[in-house]
C-alpha cells in the first residue's frame, strides 16, 4: 500500500497548504496554536496574534487586510 502525504493545516485559515507561508491567507506558520493564539510573537507575522489573524481572515479573506491582493482561494484538495 502506498504512503500518502497529508499537508499540515494552516493555523489561521485551516487550509491544508503544508506549512510555511500560506498562499490562502498569507499567515506564516511559526508554531503558534490555540494554546497561545492571543500572543503577539512578532517575527514574520509582525504585530498580529493568531486570534487577530483568524478574525482578519474571516472578514477580509487574508490574515491582514494588506495581504488581500496576495492571497488566493483554497484549491479543493486544500480545503479543511
C-alpha positions as CSV (number, residue, x, y, z in Angstrom):
1,X,0.0,0.0,0.0
2,X,1.4,3.4,-1.0
3,X,2.1,6.2,1.5
4,X,0.3,9.4,1.3
5,X,1.5,12.8,2.5
6,X,-1.2,14.9,4.2
7,X,-0.3,18.6,4.2
8,X,-0.4,20.4,7.5
9,X,-3.4,22.6,8.1
10,X,-2.7,26.4,8.4
11,X,-3.3,27.6,11.9
12,X,-5.0,30.7,10.6
13,X,-7.4,29.6,7.8
14,X,-7.2,25.7,8.3
15,X,-6.3,25.2,4.6
16,X,-4.1,22.2,4.1
17,X,-1.2,24.1,2.5
18,X,1.7,22.4,4.2
19,X,3.2,25.0,6.5
20,X,5.4,27.9,5.7
21,X,3.6,31.0,4.4
22,X,0.1,30.0,3.5
23,X,-0.9,31.2,0.0
24,X,-4.6,31.2,1.0
25,X,-4.3,33.7,4.0
26,X,-0.6,34.7,4.0
27,X,-0.1,33.7,7.6
28,X,3.4,32.3,8.2
29,X,3.3,29.2,10.4
30,X,5.6,29.9,13.3
31,X,4.3,27.1,15.5
32,X,1.6,29.2,17.2
33,X,-1.6,27.3,18.1
34,X,-4.8,27.6,20.1
35,X,-2.8,27.4,23.3
36,X,-1.1,30.8,22.7
37,X,-3.3,32.2,20.0
38,X,-3.7,35.6,21.7
39,X,0.1,36.2,22.0
40,X,1.8,38.5,19.5
41,X,5.1,36.8,18.7
42,X,6.4,39.3,16.2
43,X,8.7,37.8,13.6
44,X,7.2,37.0,10.2
45,X,3.6,37.8,11.4
46,X,4.5,41.2,12.7
47,X,2.1,42.7,15.2
48,X,-0.6,40.0,14.6
49,X,-1.7,37.4,17.1
50,X,-3.1,34.2,15.6
51,X,-6.5,35.2,17.0
52,X,-6.4,38.5,15.3
53,X,-5.2,36.9,12.0
54,X,-8.1,34.5,12.2
55,X,-10.6,37.4,12.6
56,X,-9.0,39.2,9.7
57,X,-9.3,36.1,7.6
58,X,-13.0,35.8,8.4
59,X,-13.5,39.5,7.5
60,X,-11.0,40.2,4.7
61,X,-10.1,36.8,3.4
62,X,-6.4,37.3,4.4
63,X,-4.5,37.3,7.7
64,X,-4.1,41.1,7.4
65,X,-6.0,43.5,5.1
66,X,-2.7,44.5,3.4
67,X,-2.4,40.9,2.0
68,X,-5.8,40.8,0.3
69,X,-4.2,41.1,-3.2
70,X,-1.6,38.5,-2.4
71,X,-3.8,35.5,-1.4
72,X,-5.8,33.0,-3.5
73,X,-8.7,30.8,-2.8
74,X,-8.0,27.3,-1.4
75,X,-8.0,24.6,-4.0
76,X,-10.4,21.7,-3.5
77,X,-7.6,19.4,-2.1
78,X,-6.6,22.1,0.4
79,X,-10.0,22.8,1.9
80,X,-10.4,21.9,5.5
